[in-house]
Amino acid sequence: MINDLKKDGEQRMQKTLESLELGFAKVRTGRAHPSILNGVMVPYYGSDVPLNQVANVGAEDSRTLIVQPFERTMVSAIDKAIRESDLGLNPITSDTIRVPLPALTEETRRDMQKIARSEAENAKVAIRNIRRDVLGDVKALLKEKEISEDDDRRASDEIQKLTDKFVAEVDKRLAAKEAELLKV
């Protein structure tokens, strides 16, 4: 019973790390990477779909992304979606769409660093909330006398160690992202 709660908590914490990586992918570094456009939604036959479902996205060189729509009629919609995203990008349109990434200034790098720290802090909060939920479930088992106080204490210690491990992993990934951001 306690092991099931711990496994569930660990899986949820792992998903939080995956979510953090998605958040970090949106934080632009100096290099062109297709994942920068992952959050862009394009209107397609009445509904919004992710950009990668209506076009191929690739890196042409270290400063330029290239977007090749599957249908020619989608060029203007994709162009508009990229412009309206909060990424601050201005695509150049022909049959394919080229998205030049401006060089990052020191101020922009600092702003990106703040965004990365915010993403990391949100991940830590989510991990702590998962810990709180699992500990609450363990306390409920203790209250219903399904486990002993020793089991409760042992489970609490193990859950805390698991939480510490995931928080340390968030810190490690944040440090790597900050190093990547500050590299010129």
C-alpha contacts under 8 A as a table, 3 or more apart, distances in Angstrom:
res1	aa1	res2	aa2	distance
1	M	4	D	5.19
1	M	5	L	6.52
2	I	5	L	5.07
2	I	6	K	6.23
2	I	138	V	7.01
2	I	155	A	6.98
3	N	6	K	5.00
3	N	7	K	6.06
4	D	7	K	5.10
4	D	8	D	6.09
5	L	8	D	5.13
5	L	9	G	6.12
5	L	134	V	6.31
5	L	137	D	7.69
5	L	138	V	7.84
6	K	9	G	5.02
6	K	10	E	6.05
6	K	134	V	7.24
6	K	159	I	6.74
7	K	10	E	5.04
7	K	11	Q	6.13
8	D	11	Q	5.15
8	D	12	R	6.22
9	G	12	R	5.14
9	G	13	M	6.14
9	G	130	I	6.26
9	G	131	R	7.02
9	G	134	V	6.39
10	E	13	M	5.04
10	E	14	Q	6.12
10	E	162	L	7.29
11	Q	14	Q	5.02
11	Q	15	K	6.29
12	R	15	K	5.06
12	R	16	T	6.34
12	R	130	I	7.19
13	M	16	T	4.94
13	M	17	L	6.48
13	M	126	A	7.90
13	M	127	I	5.67
13	M	130	I	7.09
13	M	166	F	6.99
14	Q	17	L	5.09
14	Q	18	E	6.42
14	Q	166	F	7.92
15	K	18	E	4.95
15	K	19	S	6.15
16	T	19	S	4.98
16	T	20	L	6.17
16	T	123	A	6.12
16	T	126	A	7.00
16	T	127	I	7.02
17	L	20	L	4.92
17	L	21	E	6.34
17	L	123	A	7.07
17	L	166	F	7.97
17	L	170	V	7.06
18	E	21	E	5.11
18	E	22	L	6.45
19	S	22	L	5.06
19	S	23	G	6.26
19	S	123	A	7.96
20	L	23	G	4.95
20	L	24	F	6.10
20	L	119	E	6.52
20	L	120	A	6.73
20	L	123	A	6.29
21	E	24	F	4.94
21	E	25	A	6.09
22	L	25	A	5.06
22	L	26	K	6.75
23	G	26	K	5.47
23	G	27	V	6.94
23	G	116	A	7.86
23	G	119	E	6.46
24	F	27	V	5.17
24	F	116	A	6.31
24	F	119	E	7.34
24	F	177	K	7.42
25	A	28	R	7.22
25	A	35	S	5.87
25	A	36	I	6.07
26	K	35	S	6.79
26	K	36	I	4.91
26	K	37	L	7.37
26	K	38	N	7.35
26	K	39	G	7.43
27	V	36	I	7.20
27	V	112	M	6.19
27	V	115	I	7.23
27	V	116	A	6.79
28	R	31	R	7.73
28	R	36	I	6.52
28	R	112	M	7.05
28	R	181	L	7.93
29	T	32	A	7.72
29	T	104	L	7.67
29	T	109	R	7.87
29	T	180	E	6.88
29	T	181	L	5.28
30	G	63	R	7.62
30	G	103	A	6.48
30	G	104	L	6.16
30	G	181	L	7.15
30	G	184	V	7.33
31	R	62	S	5.20
31	R	63	R	5.86
31	R	101	L	7.98
32	A	36	I	7.77
32	A	59	A	6.01
32	A	61	D	7.15
32	A	62	S	5.16
32	A	63	R	5.07
32	A	64	T	5.77
32	A	65	L	6.02
32	A	101	L	6.74
33	H	36	I	5.92
33	H	58	G	7.33
33	H	59	A	5.99
33	H	65	L	7.09
34	P	37	L	5.97
34	P	38	N	7.32
34	P	57	V	5.75
34	P	58	G	5.38
34	P	59	A	6.24
34	P	65	L	6.77
35	S	38	N	5.02
36	I	39	G	7.51
37	L	40	V	5.48
37	L	51	L	7.32
37	L	82	I	7.84
38	N	50	P	7.03
38	N	51	L	6.91
38	N	52	N	7.24
39	G	50	P	6.94
39	G	51	L	7.84
40	V	50	P	6.00
40	V	51	L	5.73
40	V	81	A	6.57
40	V	82	I	6.49
40	V	85	S	6.39
41	M	48	D	5.62
41	M	49	V	5.26
41	M	50	P	4.54
41	M	51	L	5.62
41	M	81	A	6.57
42	V	48	D	5.20
42	V	49	V	5.36
42	V	50	P	6.13
42	V	51	L	5.81
42	V	54	V	7.98
42	V	77	A	6.55
42	V	78	I	5.96
42	V	81	A	5.70
43	P	46	G	6.29
43	P	47	S	5.44
43	P	48	D	4.32
43	P	49	V	6.34
43	P	77	A	6.84
44	Y	47	S	5.45
44	Y	48	D	5.93
44	Y	49	V	6.54
49	V	53	Q	6.73
49	V	54	V	7.76
50	P	53	Q	5.65
50	P	54	V	7.42
51	L	54	V	5.57
51	L	55	A	6.15
51	L	78	I	7.40
52	N	55	A	5.22
52	N	56	N	5.96
52	N	57	V	6.56
53	Q	56	N	7.88
54	V	69	P	5.94
54	V	70	F	5.78
54	V	71	E	7.65
54	V	74	M	7.75
55	A	67	V	6.29
55	A	68	Q	5.26
55	A	69	P	3.94
55	A	70	F	5.18
56	N	67	V	5.65
56	N	68	Q	5.08
56	N	69	P	6.33
56	N	70	F	7.41
57	V	65	L	7.08
57	V	66	I	5.88
57	V	67	V	4.60
57	V	68	Q	6.54
58	G	65	L	5.72
58	G	66	I	5.35
58	G	67	V	6.52
59	A	62	S	6.98
59	A	63	R	7.98
59	A	64	T	6.05
59	A	65	L	4.39
59	A	66	I	5.87
60	E	63	R	7.78
60	E	64	T	5.47
60	E	65	L	5.45
60	E	66	I	5.77
61	D	64	T	5.34
61	D	65	L	7.19
63	R	100	P	5.94
63	R	101	L	5.32
63	R	102	P	7.44
63	R	103	A	7.97
64	T	98	R	6.62
64	T	99	V	5.53
64	T	100	P	4.39
64	T	101	L	5.86
65	L	98	R	5.79
65	L	99	V	4.94
65	L	100	P	6.37
65	L	101	L	7.68
66	I	96	T	7.05
66	I	97	I	5.75
66	I	98	R	4.61
66	I	99	V	6.15
67	V	96	T	5.97
67	V	97	I	4.94
67	V	98	R	6.29
67	V	99	V	7.70
68	Q	95	D	7.75
68	Q	96	T	4.97
68	Q	97	I	6.40
69	P	72	R	6.38
69	P	74	M	6.33
69	P	75	V	6.36
69	P	78	I	7.98
69	P	96	T	6.89
70	F	74	M	7.72
71	E	74	M	5.61
71	E	75	V	7.63
72	R	75	V	5.77
72	R	95	D	7.03
73	T	76	S	7.14
74	M	77	A	5.26
74	M	78	I	6.04
75	V	78	I	5.30
75	V	79	D	6.09
75	V	93	T	7.46
75	V	95	D	7.26
75	V	96	T	7.36
75	V	97	I	7.31
76	S	79	D	5.00
76	S	80	K	6.10
77	A	80	K	5.15
77	A	81	A	6.12
78	I	81	A	5.03
78	I	82	I	6.20
79	D	82	I	5.34
79	D	83	R	6.26
79	D	91	P	6.32
79	D	93	T	7.08
79	D	97	I	7.26
80	K	83	R	5.11
80	K	84	E	6.10
81	A	84	E	5.20
81	A	85	S	6.13
82	I	85	S	5.25
82	I	87	L	7.82
82	I	89	L	6.80
82	I	90	N	7.43
82	I	91	P	7.16
83	R	86	D	7.93
83	R	87	L	7.96
83	R	88	G	7.08
83	R	89	L	6.00
83	R	90	N	5.78
83	R	91	P	7.06
85	S	88	G	7.14
85	S	89	L	7.99
89	L	99	V	6.91
89	L	100	P	7.41
89	L	101	L	6.81
90	N	99	V	6.45
90	N	100	P	7.22
91	P	97	I	6.32
91	P	98	R	5.59
91	P	99	V	4.36
91	P	100	P	6.71
92	I	97	I	5.71
92	I	98	R	5.10
92	I	99	V	6.20
92	I	100	P	7.85
93	T	96	T	6.27
93	T	97	I	4.65
93	T	98	R	6.48
94	S	97	I	6.12
104	L	107	E	7.96
104	L	108	T	5.74
104	L	109	R	6.16
105	T	108	T	5.11
105	T	109	R	6.19
106	E	109	R	5.09
106	E	110	R	6.30
107	E	110	R	5.11
107	E	111	D	6.30
108	T	111	D	5.00
108	T	112	M	6.13
109	R	112	M	5.04
109	R	113	Q	6.08
109	R	181	L	6.21
109	R	182	L	6.59
110	R	113	Q	4.93
110	R	114	K	6.29
111	D	114	K	5.08
111	D	115	I	6.36
112	M	115	I	5.02
112	M	116	A	6.19
112	M	181	L	7.43
113	Q	116	A	5.03
113	Q	117	R	6.18
113	Q	178	E	6.07
113	Q	181	L	6.89
114	K	117	R	5.08
114	K	118	S	6.12
115	I	118	S	5.02
115	I	119	E	6.23
116	A	119	E	5.09
116	A	120	A	6.22
116	A	174	L	6.94
116	A	177	K	7.42
116	A	178	E	7.51
117	R	120	A	5.01
117	R	121	E	6.07
117	R	174	L	6.89
118	S	121	E	5.07
118	S	122	N	6.17
119	E	122	N	5.15
119	E	123	A	6.30
120	A	123	A	5.04
120	A	124	K	6.29
120	A	170	V	6.29
120	A	171	D	7.37
120	A	174	L	6.44
121	E	124	K	5.04
121	E	125	V	6.23
122	N	125	V	5.09
122	N	126	A	6.19
123	A	126	A	5.03
123	A	127	I	6.21
123	A	170	V	7.33
124	K	127	I	5.05
124	K	128	R	6.20
124	K	167	V	5.94
124	K	170	V	7.12
125	V	128	R	5.09
125	V	129	N	6.13
126	A	129	N	5.01
126	A	130	I	6.26
127	I	130	I	5.08
127	I	131	R	6.30
127	I	163	T	6.71
127	I	166	F	7.45
127	I	167	V	7.34
128	R	131	R	4.92
128	R	132	R	6.20
128	R	163	T	7.01
129	N	132	R	4.97
129	N	133	D	6.22
130	I	133	D	5.08
130	I	134	V	6.22
131	R	134	V	5.24
131	R	135	L	6.05
131	R	159	I	6.75
131	R	160	Q	7.37
131	R	163	T	6.65
132	R	135	L	5.18
132	R	136	G	6.02
133	D	136	G	5.03
133	D	137	D	6.33
134	V	137	D	5.06
134	V	138	V	6.28
134	V	159	I	7.91
135	L	138	V	4.96
135	L	139	K	6.11
135	L	156	S	6.52
135	L	159	I	7.64
136	G	139	K	5.05
136	G	140	A	6.19
137	D	140	A	5.02
137	D	141	L	6.39
138	V	141	L	5.09
138	V	142	L	6.35
138	V	152	D	6.52
138	V	155	A	7.61
138	V	156	S	7.99
139	K	142	L	4.94
139	K	143	K	6.10
139	K	152	D	7.08
140	A	143	K	4.99
140	A	144	E	6.20
141	L	144	E	5.13
141	L	145	K	6.20
141	L	146	E	5.30
141	L	147	I	6.03
142	L	145	K	4.86
142	L	146	E	5.89
142	L	147	I	5.18
142	L	148	S	6.35
142	L	149	E	6.83
142	L	152	D	6.72
143	K	146	E	7.66
144	E	147	I	7.94
145	K	148	S	6.79
147	I	151	D	6.10
147	I	152	D	6.89
148	S	151	D	5.18
148	S	152	D	6.32
149	E	152	D	4.89
149	E	153	R	6.16
150	D	153	R	5.13
150	D	154	R	6.07
151	D	154	R	5.08
151	D	155	A	5.93
152	D	155	A	5.16
152	D	156	S	6.06
153	R	156	S	5.08
153	R	157	D	6.25
154	R	157	D	5.20
154	R	158	E	6.26
155	A	158	E	5.09
155	A	159	I	6.04
156	S	159	I	5.16
156	S	160	Q	6.10
157	D	160	Q	5.10
157	D	161	K	6.24
158	E	161	K	5.07
158	E	162	L	6.21
159	I	162	L	4.99
159	I	163	T	6.13
160	Q	163	T	4.98
160	Q	164	D	6.11
161	K	164	D	5.05
161	K	165	K	6.16
162	L	165	K	5.09
162	L	166	F	6.40
163	T	166	F	5.25
163	T	167	V	6.12
164	D	167	V	5.11
164	D	168	A	6.06
165	K	168	A	5.20
165	K	169	E	6.30
166	F	169	E	4.91
166	F	170	V	6.28
167	V	170	V	5.05
167	V	171	D	6.31
168	A	171	D	5.02
168	A	172	K	6.15
169	E	172	K	4.97
169	E	173	R	6.19
170	V	173	R	5.19
170	V	174	L	6.08
171	D	174	L	5.05
171	D	175	A	6.15
172	K	175	A	5.19
172	K	176	A	6.35
173	R	176	A	5.09
173	R	177	K	6.19
174	L	177	K	5.05
174	L	178	E	6.08
175	A	178	E	5.14
175	A	179	A	6.15
176	A	179	A	5.16
176	A	180	E	6.21
177	K	180	E	4.99
177	K	181	L	6.13
178	E	181	L	4.96
178	E	182	L	6.15
179	A	182	L	5.27
179	A	183	K	6.12
180	E	183	K	5.31
181	L	184	V	7.89
